[in-house]
Amino acid sequence: MDNKQKGNLAVANAIKHFVSAGYTVSIPLSDTAKYDLVVERDGVFQAVQSKYAGQRRSPGISLVPLYVSGGNRSAGNRRTKYQRGDFDILFVLCANGRAYAIPFEEVAGQTTINVGRESKWSKWEQYFLPGTGD
């Protein structure tokens, strides 16, 4: 599976999660937005950035990059970190099927995070979405 397919899989899983949780989901018309989805419930709108975390640091722990490299939002091979206002929720789909919905404030200023229940960075487990993964 190439990176585009992995990204599509993360977006599809985010849509499934948010629709199942009672949100209305909207998708930007182009891929130039700094987010993948907009979700709304009870009049509150939030932008969602979806990431696929396939790279594993060790068994059960996945590395989540918090930047854009290449593509239409970055110059050449330069990495551009996400900034406040780019999105409200980071939806992470790991290769093992585990998923997380993390508020932007929790990841602001970071380049990567490690998620996984075996991680010493268990801070992220509070954002784990039950019923996903092993």
N, CA, C and O atoms as a GROMACS GRO file, in nm:
protein
  536
    1MET      N    1   0.085  -0.117   0.000
    1MET     CA    2   0.000   0.000   0.000
    1MET      C    3   0.090   0.124   0.000
    1MET      O    4   0.182   0.134   0.081
    2ASP      N    5   0.063   0.218  -0.091
    2ASP     CA    6   0.145   0.340  -0.096
    2ASP      C    7   0.092   0.445   0.002
    2ASP      O    8  -0.014   0.426   0.063
    3ASN      N    9   0.164   0.556   0.017
    3ASN     CA   10   0.129   0.658   0.116
    3ASN      C   11  -0.008   0.719   0.090
    3ASN      O   12  -0.082   0.749   0.185
    4LYS      N   13  -0.043   0.739  -0.036
    4LYS     CA   14  -0.174   0.796  -0.070
    4LYS      C   15  -0.286   0.702  -0.023
    4LYS      O   16  -0.386   0.747   0.033
    5GLN      N   17  -0.268   0.573  -0.045
    5GLN     CA   18  -0.368   0.475  -0.001
    5GLN      C   19  -0.378   0.472   0.152
    5GLN      O   20  -0.488   0.460   0.207
    6LYS      N   21  -0.265   0.482   0.219
    6LYS     CA   22  -0.265   0.484   0.366
    6LYS      C   23  -0.340   0.608   0.417
    6LYS      O   24  -0.418   0.600   0.512
    7GLY      N   25  -0.315   0.720   0.353
    7GLY     CA   26  -0.386   0.843   0.391
    7GLY      C   27  -0.536   0.829   0.368
    7GLY      O   28  -0.616   0.871   0.451
    8ASN      N   29  -0.574   0.770   0.255
    8ASN     CA   30  -0.716   0.748   0.226
    8ASN      C   31  -0.780   0.656   0.329
    8ASN      O   32  -0.894   0.677   0.369
    9LEU      N   33  -0.706   0.554   0.372
    9LEU     CA   34  -0.756   0.461   0.472
    9LEU      C   35  -0.779   0.534   0.606
    9LEU      O   36  -0.879   0.509   0.673
   10ALA      N   37  -0.688   0.621   0.642
   10ALA     CA   38  -0.704   0.699   0.766
   10ALA      C   39  -0.826   0.789   0.758
   10ALA      O   40  -0.903   0.798   0.854
   11VAL      N   41  -0.845   0.856   0.645
   11VAL     CA   42  -0.961   0.944   0.628
   11VAL      C   43  -1.091   0.863   0.634
   11VAL      O   44  -1.187   0.904   0.699
   12ALA      N   45  -1.093   0.748   0.566
   12ALA     CA   46  -1.213   0.663   0.566
   12ALA      C   47  -1.248   0.617   0.708
   12ALA      O   48  -1.365   0.614   0.745
   13ASN      N   49  -1.147   0.582   0.786
   13ASN     CA   50  -1.171   0.539   0.923
   13ASN      C   51  -1.217   0.656   1.011
   13ASN      O   52  -1.299   0.637   1.101
   14ALA      N   53  -1.165   0.774   0.985
   14ALA     CA   54  -1.209   0.893   1.059
   14ALA      C   55  -1.357   0.920   1.029
   14ALA      O   56  -1.435   0.947   1.120
   15ILE      N   57  -1.394   0.911   0.902
   15ILE     CA   58  -1.534   0.932   0.865
   15ILE      C   59  -1.623   0.830   0.938
   15ILE      O   60  -1.726   0.866   0.995
   16LYS      N   61  -1.581   0.704   0.934
   16LYS     CA   62  -1.659   0.599   1.002
   16LYS      C   63  -1.674   0.630   1.151
   16LYS      O   64  -1.784   0.621   1.205
   17HIS      N   65  -1.565   0.667   1.216
   17HIS     CA   66  -1.570   0.697   1.359
   17HIS      C   67  -1.666   0.812   1.388
   17HIS      O   68  -1.755   0.800   1.472
   18PHE      N   69  -1.648   0.925   1.318
   18PHE     CA   70  -1.727   1.043   1.350
   18PHE      C   71  -1.875   1.026   1.313
   18PHE      O   72  -1.961   1.072   1.388
   19VAL      N   73  -1.905   0.962   1.201
   19VAL     CA   74  -2.045   0.936   1.166
   19VAL      C   75  -2.109   0.845   1.271
   19VAL      O   76  -2.221   0.870   1.315
   20SER      N   77  -2.037   0.739   1.311
   20SER     CA   78  -2.089   0.647   1.413
   20SER      C   79  -2.112   0.716   1.547
   20SER      O   80  -2.199   0.675   1.624
   21ALA      N   81  -2.034   0.822   1.574
   21ALA     CA   82  -2.047   0.896   1.700
   21ALA      C   83  -2.152   1.007   1.692
   21ALA      O   84  -2.168   1.084   1.787
   22GLY      N   85  -2.222   1.016   1.578
   22GLY     CA   86  -2.330   1.113   1.567
   22GLY      C   87  -2.294   1.248   1.510
   22GLY      O   88  -2.373   1.342   1.518
   23TYR      N   89  -2.177   1.259   1.451
   23TYR     CA   90  -2.135   1.384   1.388
   23TYR      C   91  -2.182   1.389   1.243
   23TYR      O   92  -2.202   1.285   1.180
   24THR      N   93  -2.199   1.509   1.191
   24THR     CA   94  -2.213   1.531   1.047
   24THR      C   95  -2.072   1.555   0.996
   24THR      O   96  -1.997   1.632   1.055
   25VAL      N   97  -2.035   1.489   0.887
   25VAL     CA   98  -1.900   1.499   0.833
   25VAL      C   99  -1.904   1.568   0.697
   25VAL      O  100  -1.984   1.533   0.611
   26SER      N  101  -1.817   1.666   0.679
   26SER     CA  102  -1.802   1.735   0.550
   26SER      C  103  -1.659   1.718   0.503
   26SER      O  104  -1.566   1.714   0.584
   27ILE      N  105  -1.643   1.710   0.371
   27ILE     CA  106  -1.512   1.689   0.311
   27ILE      C  107  -1.480   1.809   0.222
   27ILE      O  108  -1.562   1.847   0.140
   28PRO      N  109  -1.361   1.870   0.237
   28PRO     CA  110  -1.323   1.982   0.150
   28PRO      C  111  -1.324   1.940   0.003
   28PRO      O  112  -1.298   1.824  -0.030
   29LEU      N  113  -1.356   2.035  -0.085
   29LEU     CA  114  -1.362   2.006  -0.228
   29LEU      C  115  -1.226   1.979  -0.290
   29LEU      O  116  -1.216   1.908  -0.390
   30SER      N  117  -1.120   2.035  -0.232
   30SER     CA  118  -0.986   2.014  -0.287
   30SER      C  119  -0.894   1.961  -0.178
   30SER      O  120  -0.930   1.959  -0.060
   31ASP      N  121  -0.776   1.918  -0.218
   31ASP     CA  122  -0.682   1.865  -0.120
   31ASP      C  123  -0.580   1.970  -0.075
   31ASP      O  124  -0.472   1.936  -0.028
   32THR      N  125  -0.616   2.099  -0.091
   32THR     CA  126  -0.524   2.205  -0.049
   32THR      C  127  -0.554   2.255   0.092
   32THR      O  128  -0.479   2.337   0.145
   33ALA      N  129  -0.662   2.208   0.153
   33ALA     CA  130  -0.693   2.248   0.290
   33ALA      C  131  -0.591   2.187   0.386
   33ALA      O  132  -0.528   2.086   0.355
   34LYS      N  133  -0.575   2.249   0.501
   34LYS     CA  134  -0.481   2.200   0.601
   34LYS      C  135  -0.543   2.093   0.689
   34LYS      O  136  -0.484   2.053   0.790
   35TYR      N  137  -0.661   2.048   0.653
   35TYR     CA  138  -0.732   1.945   0.727
   35TYR      C  139  -0.801   1.854   0.625
   35TYR      O  140  -0.815   1.890   0.508
   36ASP      N  141  -0.842   1.737   0.672
   36ASP     CA  142  -0.905   1.639   0.582
   36ASP      C  143  -1.056   1.640   0.589
   36ASP      O  144  -1.123   1.609   0.490
   37LEU      N  145  -1.111   1.675   0.704
   37LEU     CA  146  -1.256   1.672   0.726
   37LEU      C  147  -1.298   1.787   0.815
   37LEU      O  148  -1.217   1.846   0.887
   38VAL      N  149  -1.427   1.818   0.810
   38VAL     CA  150  -1.489   1.905   0.909
   38VAL      C  151  -1.601   1.823   0.970
   38VAL      O  152  -1.684   1.766   0.899
   39VAL      N  153  -1.604   1.818   1.102
   39VAL     CA  154  -1.710   1.746   1.171
   39VAL      C  155  -1.793   1.847   1.250
   39VAL      O  156  -1.741   1.947   1.300
   40GLU      N  157  -1.923   1.817   1.260
   40GLU     CA  158  -2.013   1.907   1.332
   40GLU      C  159  -2.110   1.825   1.416
   40GLU      O  160  -2.165   1.725   1.370
   41ARG      N  161  -2.131   1.870   1.538
   41ARG     CA  162  -2.234   1.813   1.624
   41ARG      C  163  -2.280   1.923   1.718
   41ARG      O  164  -2.199   1.993   1.778
   42ASP      N  165  -2.410   1.937   1.730
   42ASP     CA  166  -2.470   2.038   1.817
   42ASP      C  167  -2.420   2.178   1.786
   42ASP      O  168  -2.402   2.260   1.876
   43GLY      N  169  -2.398   2.208   1.657
   43GLY     CA  170  -2.358   2.341   1.614
   43GLY      C  171  -2.210   2.373   1.633
   43GLY      O  172  -2.167   2.485   1.606
   44VAL      N  173  -2.133   2.276   1.679
   44VAL     CA  174  -1.989   2.297   1.699
   44VAL      C  175  -1.915   2.231   1.583
   44VAL      O  176  -1.927   2.110   1.561
   45PHE      N  177  -1.837   2.311   1.509
   45PHE     CA  178  -1.760   2.263   1.395
   45PHE      C  179  -1.614   2.248   1.435
   45PHE      O  180  -1.558   2.334   1.504
   46GLN      N  181  -1.552   2.137   1.391
   46GLN     CA  182  -1.411   2.113   1.418
   46GLN      C  183  -1.344   2.057   1.294
   46GLN      O  184  -1.399   1.971   1.225
   47ALA      N  185  -1.222   2.107   1.266
   47ALA     CA  186  -1.142   2.056   1.154
   47ALA      C  187  -1.062   1.935   1.203
   47ALA      O  188  -1.008   1.935   1.313
   48VAL      N  189  -1.056   1.831   1.118
   48VAL     CA  190  -0.989   1.706   1.155
   48VAL      C  191  -0.876   1.678   1.055
   48VAL      O  192  -0.898   1.679   0.934
   49GLN      N  193  -0.758   1.653   1.107
   49GLN     CA  194  -0.644   1.607   1.026
   49GLN      C  195  -0.628   1.458   1.054
   49GLN      O  196  -0.618   1.418   1.170
   50SER      N  197  -0.625   1.376   0.950
   50SER     CA  198  -0.611   1.232   0.965
   50SER      C  199  -0.469   1.189   0.929
   50SER      O  200  -0.412   1.237   0.831
   51LYS      N  201  -0.414   1.100   1.009
   51LYS     CA  202  -0.280   1.047   0.984
   51LYS      C  203  -0.281   0.895   0.996
   51LYS      O  204  -0.349   0.839   1.082
   52TYR      N  205  -0.206   0.830   0.909
   52TYR     CA  206  -0.185   0.686   0.918
   52TYR      C  207  -0.049   0.665   0.982
   52TYR      O  208   0.051   0.719   0.935
   53ALA      N  209  -0.045   0.587   1.088
   53ALA     CA  210   0.081   0.561   1.160
   53ALA      C  211   0.123   0.418   1.133
   53ALA      O  212   0.087   0.327   1.209
   54GLY      N  213   0.197   0.398   1.027
   54GLY     CA  214   0.239   0.263   0.991
   54GLY      C  215   0.379   0.229   1.037
   54GLY      O  216   0.412   0.113   1.057
   55GLN      N  217   0.460   0.332   1.054
   55GLN     CA  218   0.598   0.309   1.096
   55GLN      C  219   0.599   0.274   1.244
   55GLN      O  220   0.544   0.347   1.326
   56ARG      N  221   0.662   0.164   1.277
   56ARG     CA  222   0.662   0.120   1.416
   56ARG      C  223   0.799   0.141   1.478
   56ARG      O  224   0.901   0.108   1.419
   57ARG      N  225   0.799   0.195   1.596
   57ARG     CA  226   0.923   0.215   1.670
   57ARG      C  227   0.964   0.084   1.736
   57ARG      O  228   1.082   0.051   1.743
   58SER      N  229   0.865   0.012   1.783
   58SER     CA  230   0.884  -0.120   1.843
   58SER      C  231   0.746  -0.185   1.841
   58SER      O  232   0.647  -0.117   1.813
   59PRO      N  233   0.736  -0.314   1.869
   59PRO     CA  234   0.604  -0.379   1.862
   59PRO      C  235   0.500  -0.306   1.947
   59PRO      O  236   0.521  -0.279   2.065
   60GLY      N  237   0.388  -0.273   1.884
   60GLY     CA  238   0.278  -0.207   1.955
   60GLY      C  239   0.289  -0.057   1.966
   60GLY      O  240   0.198   0.006   2.020
   61ILE      N  241   0.397   0.002   1.917
   61ILE     CA  242   0.415   0.147   1.925
   61ILE      C  243   0.433   0.202   1.784
   61ILE      O  244   0.518   0.156   1.709
   62SER      N  245   0.351   0.303   1.750
   62SER     CA  246   0.356   0.362   1.616
   62SER      C  247   0.399   0.507   1.623
   62SER      O  248   0.360   0.581   1.713
   63LEU      N  249   0.481   0.546   1.527
   63LEU     CA  250   0.529   0.683   1.514
   63LEU      C  251   0.429   0.762   1.430
   63LEU      O  252   0.392   0.718   1.321
   64VAL      N  253   0.387   0.878   1.479
   64VAL     CA  254   0.294   0.965   1.407
   64VAL      C  255   0.366   1.093   1.370
   64VAL      O  256   0.402   1.171   1.458
   65PRO      N  257   0.390   1.117   1.239
   65PRO     CA  258   0.453   1.242   1.197
   65PRO      C  259   0.354   1.357   1.204
   65PRO      O  260   0.240   1.344   1.160
   66LEU      N  261   0.397   1.469   1.259
   66LEU     CA  262   0.310   1.586   1.273
   66LEU      C  263   0.360   1.699   1.184
   66LEU      O  264   0.382   1.811   1.229
   67TYR      N  265   0.375   1.666   1.056
   67TYR     CA  266   0.420   1.764   0.958
   67TYR      C  267   0.375   1.718   0.820
   67TYR      O  268   0.335   1.604   0.800
   68VAL      N  269   0.384   1.811   0.727
   68VAL     CA  270   0.358   1.783   0.586
   68VAL      C  271   0.492   1.786   0.516
   68VAL      O  272   0.571   1.878   0.538
   69SER      N  273   0.521   1.686   0.433
   69SER     CA  274   0.645   1.690   0.355
   69SER      C  275   0.609   1.665   0.210
   69SER      O  276   0.536   1.572   0.177
   70GLY      N  277   0.662   1.750   0.123
   70GLY     CA  278   0.629   1.740  -0.019
   70GLY      C  279   0.486   1.779  -0.042
   70GLY      O  280   0.428   1.851   0.040
   71GLY      N  281   0.428   1.734  -0.150
   71GLY     CA  282   0.289   1.764  -0.180
   71GLY      C  283   0.266   1.910  -0.209
   71GLY      O  284   0.359   1.983  -0.244
   72ASN      N  285   0.142   1.952  -0.195
   72ASN     CA  286   0.105   2.087  -0.235
   72ASN      C  287   0.112   2.190  -0.122
   72ASN      O  288   0.084   2.307  -0.146
   73ARG      N  289   0.147   2.150   0.000
   73ARG     CA  290   0.154   2.245   0.110
   73ARG      C  291   0.296   2.264   0.162
   73ARG      O  292   0.316   2.328   0.265
   74SER      N  293   0.392   2.209   0.092
   74SER     CA  294   0.530   2.216   0.139
   74SER      C  295   0.621   2.236   0.019
   74SER      O  296   0.596   2.181  -0.089
   75ALA      N  297   0.724   2.313   0.037
   75ALA     CA  298   0.817   2.340  -0.073
   75ALA      C  299   0.920   2.228  -0.083
   75ALA      O  300   1.003   2.210   0.006
   76GLY      N  301   0.914   2.153  -0.192
   76GLY     CA  302   1.012   2.047  -0.214
   76GLY      C  303   1.008   1.940  -0.107
   76GLY      O  304   0.902   1.890  -0.072
   77ASN      N  305   1.126   1.907  -0.055
   77ASN     CA  306   1.136   1.804   0.048
   77ASN      C  307   1.131   1.860   0.190
   77ASN      O  308   1.152   1.788   0.286
   78ARG      N  309   1.105   1.988   0.202
   78ARG     CA  310   1.100   2.052   0.332
   78ARG      C  311   0.982   2.002   0.413
   78ARG      O  312   0.874   1.979   0.359
   79ARG      N  313   1.002   1.985   0.540
   79ARG     CA  314   0.894   1.946   0.631
   79ARG      C  315   0.833   2.070   0.693
   79ARG      O  316   0.904   2.156   0.745
   80THR      N  317   0.701   2.079   0.688
   80THR     CA  318   0.630   2.191   0.745
   80THR      C  319   0.546   2.142   0.862
   80THR      O  320   0.454   2.062   0.844
   81LYS      N  321   0.579   2.190   0.983
   81LYS     CA  322   0.503   2.150   1.102
   81LYS      C  323   0.365   2.214   1.100
   81LYS      O  324   0.346   2.322   1.045
   82TYR      N  325   0.269   2.144   1.160
   82TYR     CA  326   0.136   2.199   1.172
   82TYR      C  327   0.138   2.315   1.271
   82TYR      O  328   0.213   2.314   1.368
   83GLN      N  329   0.054   2.414   1.244
   83GLN     CA  330   0.045   2.533   1.326
   83GLN      C  331  -0.094   2.542   1.390
   83GLN      O  332  -0.190   2.482   1.341
   84ARG      N  333  -0.103   2.616   1.498
   84ARG     CA  334  -0.232   2.641   1.562
   84ARG      C  335  -0.327   2.696   1.455
   84ARG      O  336  -0.291   2.785   1.378
   85GLY      N  337  -0.447   2.643   1.451
   85GLY     CA  338  -0.546   2.686   1.352
   85GLY      C  339  -0.552   2.596   1.230
   85GLY      O  340  -0.646   2.604   1.152
   86ASP      N  341  -0.451   2.508   1.212
   86ASP     CA  342  -0.453   2.416   1.098
   86ASP      C  343  -0.563   2.312   1.113
   86ASP      O  344  -0.627   2.275   1.014
   87PHE      N  345  -0.585   2.263   1.234
   87PHE     CA  346  -0.691   2.168   1.263
   87PHE      C  347  -0.720   2.168   1.412
   87PHE      O  348  -0.643   2.223   1.491
   88ASP      N  349  -0.832   2.105   1.449
   88ASP     CA  350  -0.872   2.097   1.590
   88ASP      C  351  -0.848   1.959   1.650
   88ASP      O  352  -0.814   1.946   1.767
   89ILE      N  353  -0.866   1.855   1.566
   89ILE     CA  354  -0.854   1.717   1.612
   89ILE      C  355  -0.759   1.642   1.520
   89ILE      O  356  -0.770   1.649   1.398
   90LEU      N  357  -0.666   1.569   1.580
   90LEU     CA  358  -0.578   1.479   1.505
   90LEU      C  359  -0.636   1.338   1.518
   90LEU      O  360  -0.641   1.283   1.628
   91PHE      N  361  -0.680   1.281   1.406
   91PHE     CA  362  -0.728   1.143   1.405
   91PHE      C  363  -0.613   1.057   1.357
   91PHE      O  364  -0.560   1.078   1.247
   92VAL      N  365  -0.573   0.958   1.438
   92VAL     CA  366  -0.461   0.870   1.404
   92VAL      C  367  -0.513   0.729   1.386
   92VAL      O  368  -0.580   0.676   1.475
   93LEU      N  369  -0.482   0.668   1.272
   93LEU     CA  370  -0.509   0.527   1.249
   93LEU      C  371  -0.376   0.455   1.244
   93LEU      O  372  -0.292   0.486   1.159
   94CYS      N  373  -0.356   0.359   1.333
   94CYS     CA  374  -0.232   0.281   1.336
   94CYS      C  375  -0.247   0.158   1.247
   94CYS      O  376  -0.358   0.113   1.219
   95ALA      N  377  -0.135   0.104   1.204
   95ALA     CA  378  -0.134  -0.013   1.116
   95ALA      C  379  -0.207  -0.131   1.179
   95ALA      O  380  -0.262  -0.215   1.107
   96ASN      N  381  -0.209  -0.140   1.312
   96ASN     CA  382  -0.276  -0.251   1.380
   96ASN      C  383  -0.426  -0.225   1.401
   96ASN      O  384  -0.494  -0.305   1.464
   97GLY      N  385  -0.476  -0.114   1.346
   97GLY     CA  386  -0.619  -0.083   1.355
   97GLY      C  387  -0.658   0.005   1.472
   97GLY      O  388  -0.772   0.053   1.477
   98ARG      N  389  -0.567   0.027   1.567
   98ARG     CA  390  -0.598   0.116   1.680
   98ARG      C  391  -0.614   0.258   1.628
   98ARG      O  392  -0.543   0.298   1.535
   99ALA      N  393  -0.706   0.333   1.686
   99ALA     CA  394  -0.729   0.470   1.643
   99ALA      C  395  -0.736   0.563   1.764
   99ALA      O  396  -0.774   0.523   1.874
  100TYR      N  397  -0.700   0.688   1.740
  100TYR     CA  398  -0.697   0.791   1.843
  100TYR      C  399  -0.756   0.920   1.786
  100TYR      O  400  -0.742   0.948   1.667
  101ALA      N  401  -0.821   0.996   1.873
  101ALA     CA  402  -0.868   1.131   1.838
  101ALA      C  403  -0.808   1.225   1.942
  101ALA      O  404  -0.852   1.228   2.057
  102ILE      N  405  -0.707   1.301   1.902
  102ILE     CA  406  -0.626   1.381   1.994
  102ILE      C  407  -0.648   1.530   1.965
  102ILE      O  408  -0.635   1.572   1.850
  103PRO      N  409  -0.681   1.610   2.066
  103PRO     CA  410  -0.696   1.754   2.045
  103PRO      C  411  -0.564   1.817   1.999
  103PRO      O  412  -0.456   1.776   2.043
  104PHE      N  413  -0.572   1.916   1.911
  104PHE     CA  414  -0.451   1.981   1.860
  104PHE      C  415  -0.365   2.035   1.973
  104PHE      O  416  -0.242   2.024   1.967
  105GLU      N  417  -0.426   2.092   2.076
  105GLU     CA  418  -0.349   2.152   2.185
  105GLU      C  419  -0.251   2.054   2.247
  105GLU      O  420  -0.147   2.094   2.298
  106GLU      N  421  -0.284   1.926   2.244
  106GLU     CA  422  -0.198   1.824   2.303
  106GLU      C  423  -0.071   1.797   2.219
  106GLU      O  424   0.030   1.752   2.273
  107VAL      N  425  -0.078   1.824   2.090
  107VAL     CA  426   0.036   1.794   2.002
  107VAL      C  427   0.104   1.919   1.948
  107VAL      O  428   0.202   1.910   1.874
  108ALA      N  429   0.052   2.036   1.984
  108ALA     CA  430   0.106   2.162   1.933
  108ALA      C  431   0.257   2.171   1.955
  108ALA      O  432   0.306   2.143   2.064
  109GLY      N  433   0.328   2.209   1.851
  109GLY     CA  434   0.473   2.230   1.859
  109GLY      C  435   0.557   2.105   1.846
  109GLY      O  436   0.680   2.114   1.841
  110GLN      N  437   0.495   1.987   1.842
  110GLN     CA  438   0.571   1.863   1.831
  110GLN      C  439   0.589   1.822   1.685
  110GLN      O  440   0.507   1.855   1.599
  111THR      N  441   0.696   1.750   1.658
  111THR     CA  442   0.724   1.701   1.524
  111THR      C  443   0.671   1.560   1.504
  111THR      O  444   0.626   1.525   1.395
  112THR      N  445   0.676   1.480   1.610
  112THR     CA  446   0.623   1.344   1.606
  112THR      C  447   0.570   1.309   1.746
  112THR      O  448   0.608   1.370   1.845
  113ILE      N  449   0.483   1.208   1.749
  113ILE     CA  450   0.443   1.148   1.876
  113ILE      C  451   0.446   0.996   1.856
  113ILE      O  452   0.440   0.947   1.743
  114ASN      N  453   0.454   0.924   1.965
  114ASN     CA  454   0.448   0.777   1.963
  114ASN      C  455   0.322   0.734   2.034
  114ASN      O  456   0.299   0.771   2.149
  115VAL      N  457   0.240   0.654   1.965
  115VAL     CA  458   0.118   0.604   2.027
  115VAL      C  459   0.123   0.452   2.035
  115VAL      O  460   0.192   0.387   1.957
  116GLY      N  461   0.050   0.397   2.130
  116GLY     CA  462   0.045   0.253   2.148
  116GLY      C  463   0.036   0.220   2.295
  116GLY      O  464   0.098   0.287   2.378
  117ARG      N  465  -0.040   0.119   2.327
  117ARG     CA  466  -0.063   0.089   2.469
  117ARG      C  467   0.062   0.042   2.540
  117ARG      O  468   0.068   0.049   2.663
  118GLU      N  469   0.163  -0.006   2.467
  118GLU     CA  470   0.286  -0.049   2.532
  118GLU      C  471   0.387   0.065   2.546
  118GLU      O  472   0.497   0.046   2.597
  119SER      N  473   0.348   0.182   2.500
  119SER     CA  474   0.440   0.296   2.500
  119SER      C  475   0.453   0.357   2.639
  119SER      O  476   0.357   0.362   2.716
  120LYS      N  477   0.574   0.403   2.670
  120LYS     CA  478   0.592   0.475   2.796
  120LYS      C  479   0.525   0.612   2.788
  120LYS      O  480   0.509   0.679   2.890
  121TRP      N  481   0.487   0.653   2.667
  121TRP     CA  482   0.414   0.776   2.647
  121TRP      C  483   0.265   0.747   2.650
  121TRP      O  484   0.193   0.780   2.557
  122SER      N  485   0.219   0.684   2.758
  122SER     CA  486   0.081   0.639   2.767
  122SER      C  487  -0.018   0.756   2.774
  122SER      O  488  -0.139   0.735   2.776
  123LYS      N  489   0.034   0.877   2.778
  123LYS     CA  490  -0.051   0.997   2.776
  123LYS      C  491  -0.154   0.988   2.664
  123LYS      O  492  -0.267   1.033   2.680
  124TRP      N  493  -0.115   0.931   2.552
  124TRP     CA  494  -0.203   0.927   2.434
  124TRP      C  495  -0.315   0.826   2.450
  124TRP      O  496  -0.415   0.833   2.378
  125GLU      N  497  -0.302   0.731   2.542
  125GLU     CA  498  -0.404   0.628   2.559
  125GLU      C  499  -0.539   0.686   2.605
  125GLU      O  500  -0.643   0.624   2.583
  126GLN      N  501  -0.537   0.802   2.667
  126GLN     CA  502  -0.664   0.864   2.706
  126GLN      C  503  -0.746   0.906   2.584
  126GLN      O  504  -0.866   0.932   2.595
  127TYR      N  505  -0.682   0.912   2.467
  127TYR     CA  506  -0.749   0.949   2.343
  127TYR      C  507  -0.775   0.829   2.252
  127TYR      O  508  -0.822   0.845   2.139
  128PHE      N  509  -0.745   0.709   2.302
  128PHE     CA  510  -0.771   0.586   2.228
  128PHE      C  511  -0.921   0.570   2.207
  128PHE      O  512  -1.000   0.597   2.297
  129LEU      N  513  -0.960   0.525   2.088
  129LEU     CA  514  -1.101   0.504   2.056
  129LEU      C  515  -1.136   0.358   2.076
  129LEU      O  516  -1.096   0.273   1.996
  130PRO      N  517  -1.209   0.326   2.182
  130PRO     CA  518  -1.245   0.186   2.210
  130PRO      C  519  -1.314   0.121   2.090
  130PRO      O  520  -1.388   0.186   2.016
  131GLY      N  521  -1.288  -0.006   2.074
  131GLY     CA  522  -1.346  -0.080   1.962
  131GLY      C  523  -1.260  -0.078   1.837
  131GLY      O  524  -1.298  -0.134   1.734
  132THR      N  525  -1.144  -0.012   1.845
  132THR     CA  526  -1.053  -0.010   1.731
  132THR      C  527  -0.929  -0.089   1.766
  132THR      O  528  -0.880  -0.083   1.879
  133GLY      N  529  -0.879  -0.163   1.671
  133GLY     CA  530  -0.754  -0.236   1.688
  133GLY      C  531  -0.755  -0.340   1.797
  133GLY      O  532  -0.858  -0.374   1.856
  134ASP      N  533  -0.633  -0.389   1.822
  134ASP     CA  534  -0.619  -0.498   1.922
  134ASP      C  535  -0.595  -0.444   2.060
  134ASP      O  536  -0.581  -0.522   2.155
   0.00000   0.00000   0.00000
